[in-house]
């Protein structure tokens, strides 16, 4: 077992302080190396070369999960129509959050993971459950997982955009702060004011929690430029229960890990993790090359694997599994009261795993500090808004006043004129993930080109401009050979947009660097919920 230099016992003395875990964990010790179960068919986890890890970019301990988006996918896609009433009847519903009003051709859902020692109904977790979660008695309301999900009204795709928990943003009524503190800090301020008014404890809890949720929703909307239509919240327990309910989730690690603060102790290669093991997998941020950003990648690949399993497996034909899932959802998920889940299910009936894509906002500096010396992730709101607009599709050109074009109304032919094999197919998949349709996909039959471009009958063609924007701002060029209304994408060796190995809009290695980034981030290929097998990550 590797020990962390500079800490007593190699770091184990910090476990109780940071995670509330007694050093003698007799109730629920981390699984031993290799405890991740072998995959079906007797496949042995693939060993990989161990690369040295650098210090994490963000110093606060990781505490939570990334199952909020996947949990709602269970609700809206996994359950048969006959099971909906039973499922949603036990879910906690909340109101007065200031949601909706965007009218942008899509449903935008804010999914948050709460570091809470209670269930969705406010009931304390049992001692056994807290031990299973490696959770102490500390009560917290930090939103350590924040994911904004865009689903176009045609329901044929979904894009989930992660926001690093330490992103330094403007918080309404608070000022500058980490976005994961918007909920908790606002709630605490409201609690103190409400207590002075002589309200009951129950009233104080309800109203202060509502204020915290409203502040988080506004903070995310101000940062991304996206109006939030619906809200979903899940606690620590939900991660474990939902993972166990589907029989575990497959993951793959580039290197073996042994990190006691999170309990992550796994071999390299593919393996299947149960709920408690999976919680350690997505909580680890220490001893990873890029700290919290690598943790976000783990969250994204885990969600992709979990969503893919929910969409493709026939686990719901088993009444026992159905009850287990219903119990998990009822105990751990909170939804806004105006969300018509049944109608949303109909909207998503054509959704497939390959069209559920995961992205991360760009950052300026992974190792930023405030004037007070606090470690933060610095982001540029303008860059974030531009990134999100391109990632989710929608308005073609804000400067030109063009009307919005629905991606579902656009079909584009994709041609590879470069030297990278398979690029056209990868870009086609990326466009499909944004809701566009694709026609011909293959090699470019024309003369060689040096720069990537979108060809159309006119440079003002709204459909061509929508595709160009979705692919990172390609130039639209008039080509008389292209029929009116048709769109052709020609990819050269300079292409670096979605679907490329260095695609900034699909850089799901953890983040995409904003313009002038102080901390360059290595690129990675896209992550979606329809790929064959889990993607190997740090």
C-alpha positions, 0 to 999 in steps of 0.5 A: 500500500502506498503512503502519502508523504508528509502526513501521519501514517501516509495520510490515514490520519486525515481520513477522520477529519476530512471524511468523518471516517474513524481510522479503525474502519471495522464496519465498512473498510475499503475493498482490498486491491482487486475487489472490483469484480471481474467482468462477465466471461472471465475477462481479466482487468487489463494491466496498464503502465503506471504514470506518476501522479502530480499533486491535485489542482484543487485542495479540498476533499471530494465528498460526493457523487455524480449520479444526479443525471443518471438518477433522473434518466432512470425516472424518465427512460428506464421505467415502463409506463405502468410503473410511473405512478408508483415510482413518482408517488414517493418522490419529494417535491418542492416548489417556488424555485423561480424556474422556467421562462427560457422558451429556447426550444429545449428543457434545461435541468439542473442536477445537483448532488448534495453532501447530506447525511439525511435522505430526501425527506430529511430523515437522518441516515442510520449508523449502518448507512453512514458507515457504508458511505464513509460519512461522519456526523457532520451535516453539510449542504454543499452541492459537490456535483453540479450538472446542467442537462439540455434536452431539445424538445424533440427528445432525441438527444441529451447533453450533460455539462459538468461545472467544477465545484470550486468554480469561482463565480458571482453568487446572488446576495453573497458576492464572489465564492465557490459555486458549490457554496451557493446553496449552503452559504445562502441557506445559513444566512437565511436560517439566521434571519428566519430564526430572528423572526421566531419561526419554528425549526421546521419552517426555518429548515423549509424556507432556508433550504428553498433560499439555498436552492434558489441561489444555486439555480441563479448562480448556474443560470448567470454563469452559463446563460441558460435558464433552468427549467427543472431541478433535481437533487440527490444525496449520498445514499442515492448513489449507492442504492441506485448503483446496487439496484442495477447490479453494479456498473462497469468502469476502467482505470488506466492505473491502479489506485490506492487512496485512503482518504476516499477509500479508492483501492482498485486495480488497473483495467476493467472491473464492476463496482458495487454502490459503496465501491463506486462511491469511492471511485467518483469521490477520489480527487487526491493523488490524481494528475488533475485533482477535481477535474479528473474526478469529474471525468470519473463522474462522467464516465460512470454516468455514461456507463450507468445511463447506458445500462439503464437504457439497454438492460432489461433489469426492469422486467424483474419485479424485485429490481423494480421495487429496489429501484423505486425504493432508491428513487423515493428515498434519495431524489428531490424534484421540482413540483412543476415537472411533469415526469410522464410528459417528459418520458414521452418526450424522451422515448426515442433517446438512445445511449449514444445520444447522451453526451457529457461535457465540462465548462472551460476554465481559466486557471485550475490552481487559482487563488483569491485575495484571501489565499483560498484555492479556487478554479477560475472561470471566465463567464463570457467564455463559459456562455459561448462554450455552453451555447455552442455545446447545446446548439440553438441560436445561430448567431446572436450578432446577426439577429437570425432566428433560432434553428432547431438542430433536429431540422438540420441534416449535414453530410460529413466528409473527412479531407484530413489524415485522421482515420475515422474523423468523419464518423466521430464528428457525425456522432458528436453532431447527433449528440447535439440533436442534428441529423447526419446524411452521408459520412465518409471521405471527401471526394473533392480536391484537397483542402487545408482548412475545415469548413461548412459548405452551403448554397449561401453563407447566410444559410441558417442551417449551415451557420447552426452546424458551423457554430456547433462544431466550434465556429467553422467558416461557412463558405458558398459552394454552387454545387451544394443545393439550397438547404443542404449542409456539407462539412469538410474536415481538414487536419486543422479541425479541433472541434467536437469529435476530434482528439483535441475537441474543445467542445467535447474535451471530457478529460475534465475541462476545456481550457478557456482562452488564455488558460493559465493551466493547459489541460490535455485533450481527450475524446468524447464520452457518451452513454452508447459506447462499447465498454467503459472508457478507461480514465485516470 
